[in-house]
Amino acid sequence: MGYGQNREEDGKTQKINIHKYITVCIISNRSATILLREIEIMHWLFYCLLTILLYGLHDVILKHLAGSTNATVASIIINISASAGILIFLAIKYFCSANRNFVKIAPFSFYWLVLAGLCLGLATITFMKSFSLGGEFSIVISMVYSGIIVASLLIGYFLFKESINITKLLGIAFSVIGIILLVRK
């Protein structure tokens, strides 16, 4: 049903504005509104764990499809569907929020966001390629994410001036040792 379409209810035809209908459904559902507020104030750890779960599912799907799907085409489909999901999330947030200024983006930030999107698209292609060329799931995933840990520590230190302590260095050492042990045959 689109904007301004007719709806029949109890034998009566009514013209409805679908945007207002969706907004009313979302806002009138008290539990959904409370849930959105609770999610927004949850600790960063919740989002971190949810990200691990979602990326884990993403990785399993990529491995499953790697031999039967072209990596470039798969990356395009993945990124289009990711964009659609994000747009749906933004639409819901927009209609449930009293402050609608959250969708503004500084012009300079836009270029960095485009670069991040390009990196993600290319990373998806190279990730699938490593699987399709015979990379074992447990080794590829471990190498990629351990490599991200090492790179993040170095980038954090040199670019963002974050401190490095012995605990972080030990974590990096264990990651590197883990990669070496996994790759050795």
C-alpha positions as CSV (number, residue, x, y, z in Angstrom):
1,M,0.0,0.0,0.0
2,G,1.6,3.3,-1.0
3,Y,1.0,6.9,-0.1
4,G,-2.6,7.9,-0.3
5,Q,-3.9,4.5,-1.3
6,N,-7.4,3.2,-0.3
7,R,-7.9,0.6,2.4
8,E,-11.1,-1.3,2.9
9,E,-12.1,-2.0,6.5
10,D,-15.5,-3.4,7.6
11,G,-17.0,-2.7,4.2
12,K,-15.9,1.0,4.3
13,T,-13.2,2.4,2.0
14,Q,-10.8,4.8,3.7
15,K,-8.0,6.9,2.2
16,I,-4.9,6.7,4.3
17,N,-1.5,8.4,4.4
18,I,0.8,5.4,4.8
19,H,3.6,7.6,6.3
20,K,1.3,8.8,9.1
21,Y,0.0,5.2,9.5
22,I,3.5,3.8,10.0
23,T,4.4,6.6,12.4
24,V,1.3,6.1,14.4
25,C,1.9,2.4,14.6
26,I,5.5,2.8,15.7
27,I,4.8,5.6,18.2
28,S,1.6,4.2,19.6
29,N,3.2,0.9,20.4
30,R,4.5,1.9,23.8
31,S,6.7,-1.2,24.2
32,A,8.5,-0.5,20.9
33,T,9.2,3.1,21.9
34,I,10.5,2.1,25.4
35,L,12.6,-0.6,23.7
36,L,14.2,1.9,21.4
37,R,14.9,4.3,24.3
38,E,16.5,1.4,26.3
39,I,18.6,0.3,23.4
40,E,19.9,3.9,22.9
41,I,21.1,4.1,26.5
42,M,22.6,0.6,26.8
43,H,26.3,0.3,27.5
44,W,28.7,0.2,24.6
45,L,29.4,-3.4,25.3
46,F,26.0,-4.5,24.2
47,Y,26.6,-3.0,20.8
48,C,30.1,-4.5,20.7
49,L,28.7,-8.0,21.4
50,L,25.9,-7.5,18.9
51,T,28.5,-6.4,16.3
52,I,30.4,-9.6,16.9
53,L,27.3,-11.7,16.4
54,L,26.3,-9.9,13.2
55,Y,29.8,-10.0,11.7
56,G,30.1,-13.6,12.7
57,L,26.8,-14.4,10.8
58,H,28.1,-12.3,7.9
59,D,31.4,-14.3,7.8
60,V,29.6,-17.6,7.9
61,I,27.4,-16.6,5.0
62,L,30.4,-15.3,3.0
63,K,32.2,-18.6,3.5
64,H,29.1,-20.6,2.5
65,L,28.6,-18.6,-0.7
66,A,32.3,-18.2,-1.7
67,G,32.6,-21.1,-4.1
68,S,29.3,-20.6,-5.8
69,T,29.0,-16.8,-6.1
70,N,31.2,-14.2,-7.8
71,A,32.8,-12.1,-5.1
72,T,32.2,-8.7,-6.8
73,V,28.6,-9.4,-7.5
74,A,28.2,-10.7,-3.9
75,S,29.8,-7.5,-2.6
76,I,27.4,-5.3,-4.6
77,I,24.3,-7.2,-3.4
78,I,25.6,-7.2,0.2
79,N,26.2,-3.5,0.2
80,I,22.9,-2.7,-1.5
81,S,21.0,-4.8,1.1
82,A,23.1,-3.2,3.9
83,S,22.1,0.2,2.6
84,A,18.5,-0.7,2.5
85,G,18.6,-2.0,6.1
86,I,20.3,1.2,7.3
87,L,17.7,3.3,5.5
88,I,14.9,1.4,7.2
89,F,16.6,1.9,10.5
90,L,17.0,5.6,9.9
91,A,13.3,5.9,8.8
92,I,12.1,4.3,12.0
93,K,14.5,6.4,14.1
94,Y,13.4,9.5,12.2
95,F,9.7,8.9,12.8
96,C,10.2,8.0,16.5
97,S,12.5,10.9,17.3
98,A,11.4,14.4,18.4
99,N,14.8,15.7,17.3
100,R,15.2,15.0,13.6
101,N,18.5,16.8,13.2
102,F,20.5,13.6,13.7
103,V,20.5,12.9,10.0
104,K,22.7,15.9,9.2
105,I,26.3,15.1,8.0
106,A,29.1,17.6,7.9
107,P,30.4,18.0,4.3
108,F,33.9,17.0,5.2
109,S,32.7,13.8,7.0
110,F,30.8,12.8,3.8
111,Y,34.1,12.1,2.0
112,W,35.5,10.0,4.8
113,L,32.2,8.0,4.9
114,V,32.4,7.3,1.2
115,L,36.0,6.1,1.7
116,A,34.9,3.9,4.5
117,G,32.2,2.4,2.3
118,L,34.7,1.8,-0.5
119,C,37.0,0.0,1.9
120,L,34.1,-2.1,3.2
121,G,33.1,-3.1,-0.3
122,L,36.6,-4.0,-1.4
123,A,37.1,-5.9,1.9
124,T,34.0,-7.9,1.2
125,I,35.4,-8.9,-2.2
126,T,38.9,-9.8,-0.9
127,F,37.3,-11.7,2.1
128,M,35.2,-13.8,-0.3
129,K,38.2,-14.3,-2.6
130,S,40.3,-15.7,0.3
131,F,37.5,-18.3,0.9
132,S,36.9,-19.1,-2.7
133,L,40.6,-19.7,-3.2
134,G,40.6,-22.4,-0.5
135,G,41.1,-20.5,2.7
136,E,39.8,-22.4,5.7
137,F,37.1,-20.6,7.6
138,S,38.8,-20.8,11.0
139,I,42.2,-19.6,9.6
140,V,40.9,-16.8,7.4
141,I,38.6,-15.4,10.1
142,S,41.3,-15.6,12.7
143,M,43.9,-13.9,10.5
144,V,41.6,-11.1,9.4
145,Y,40.4,-10.2,12.8
146,S,43.8,-10.7,14.5
147,G,45.3,-8.5,11.8
148,I,42.6,-5.9,12.5
149,I,43.5,-6.0,16.2
150,V,47.2,-5.4,15.4
151,A,46.4,-2.6,12.9
152,S,43.9,-1.0,15.3
153,L,46.5,-0.8,18.0
154,L,49.1,0.7,15.7
155,I,46.6,3.2,14.2
156,G,45.3,4.1,17.6
157,Y,48.8,4.8,18.8
158,F,50.1,6.7,15.8
159,L,47.0,8.5,14.5
160,F,44.8,8.9,17.6
161,K,47.6,9.2,20.2
162,E,46.2,6.4,22.3
163,S,48.4,4.8,24.9
164,I,49.9,1.4,24.7
165,N,50.5,-0.6,27.8
166,I,51.9,-4.0,28.6
167,T,48.4,-5.6,28.6
168,K,47.7,-4.4,25.0
169,L,51.2,-5.5,23.9
170,L,50.6,-9.0,25.4
171,G,47.2,-9.1,23.6
172,I,48.9,-8.3,20.3
173,A,51.6,-10.8,20.9
174,F,49.1,-13.5,21.6
175,S,47.2,-12.6,18.4
176,V,50.3,-12.8,16.3
177,I,51.4,-16.1,17.9
178,G,47.8,-17.4,17.3
179,I,48.0,-16.5,13.6
180,I,51.4,-18.3,13.3
181,L,50.1,-21.4,15.0
182,L,47.0,-21.5,12.9
183,V,48.8,-21.0,9.6
184,R,51.6,-23.6,10.3
185,K,50.8,-27.0,9.0
